[in-house]
Amino acid sequence: IAQVLFVLRFAPMSHCRVTRSRTCLRCRLPFVSALVSAMLLRCVDAAFFEGLLPVQSTGDFAEFIGKFCFDYDKNGTTLEESQIVGTLEWEVMNEGGHPLNLGGGKLYVLLFDDERSAWKKAQKTWANSTCEEKRQSASLVSEISSEDIQTGTLHPILIQERLRPRFWYFTIVGCGLELNHDFIRYKLHATNELWGWQKEISLDHINLFYVYLGFTICFCMSGMAAGWVSIMSPAAQDPPLREHPYIQFLVISYSASALSCIAFLIHYGMFVHNGYGSLRIRFLGVFFGIAANCVLYLMSMLASCGWAINNAALPYRRYFLALISVIGAVQGLCELHAETTITQSTQIFTYAGSVGALMVVLKIFVFLWFAFQVRNSYLDELDGRRQRFYKYLGFGIGAWAITIPITVLLAFKVNPWLRYKVVASADLAARFVALSVMTQIFCGPLSPLSSENIFSLRHMRESPVARSKSGWTNLDDGERGSGPLRF
């Protein structure tokens, strides 16, 4: 991950620049780790789509450029009376400086809406269909002449919709070309004219700025409240409650969640301000979100075993930690693939396909493991207060687990123009509720944390034999007692 972040930040890009659209840029990095060595860095899902035509294109070729979701006129009774909801401007430019000859062939910009008779039909046979078949399936055809390429003429297209929002798909198709030219660049610019300062954003991402702003405030305020309670709580002041691992886990998860929302806020703020955004900052937001979720998994599993509560043992710790690492790695790869690959589908890659299904299965397995461990801890515990702690811990994390199938259903059942916003909001809400529950459990009246099971990592580094005040014993003696927690 560190190497990927370094490359995304510092590696120069050839024949490309990041544009407003996070679109289909064939940006090749000069060096990259094995994790992404075969990938093209692409920017997806926004307003500008820019790139180079295939070099030395002869015969027929078809290049998928990207997709954009336009809003619709809710008051329009007929298509002729409805107002303009969006615009698309395209231009193809000759940057080589040499005269251009299409060799008797034709070059087209083909636009498809999301109707079954348009893109859904063309997509099934896209690889094998002829140029003429693609043209017949298109919702709009614009021919690109040699003069347009030489002069870089800008062609506007006005979009009208009155029934519902629609995704539009953009392609460039060559028919019978004899093109031997290295520097033909295309650029498309799509906007939602009904959305004012957010018009550069595709409808499936509009208003996410407010979502991340709200959750930034929620995570920051809740994190500060949890930190204040851990400092002021009379349960344990020597050593302080804030030094307990679970309190530190809470602080880390709150911090990672807040940083994730802030990164997305910065990205969308830059996007609506200058139309460029930042793929690197967006990736940091994804990374911090994954880290926050993994810390929550770690907390729930450790607490279900009673670790750092009434014992220092963690059963099957290698398998357990490996599973948490695999979940984080798989989710990271899914998000990295979704962020760096332009896709023709409106489905969310994290929940679609075999990799997304694997990640969901792994998460469900973690929660089943949690349920088994928390039940055993509840039955083995003799203290009534700690029994109530395990009871409410099981109910709280169980409620969080239910959000997994709910989020999966939302990812497949919600309308495509709402899908990304709804799933992102549901994920943030579920994480915030889970953190709030964990804060109430560990910092509230049912908290099992006390001076007997709080330890300082600094003290442990100073002496392998823990101090008698907290009941610590030598880690090397191999004994297992029933007294206070031992480290």
Disulfide bonds with the S-S distance in Angstrom:
Cys131-Cys175 1.32
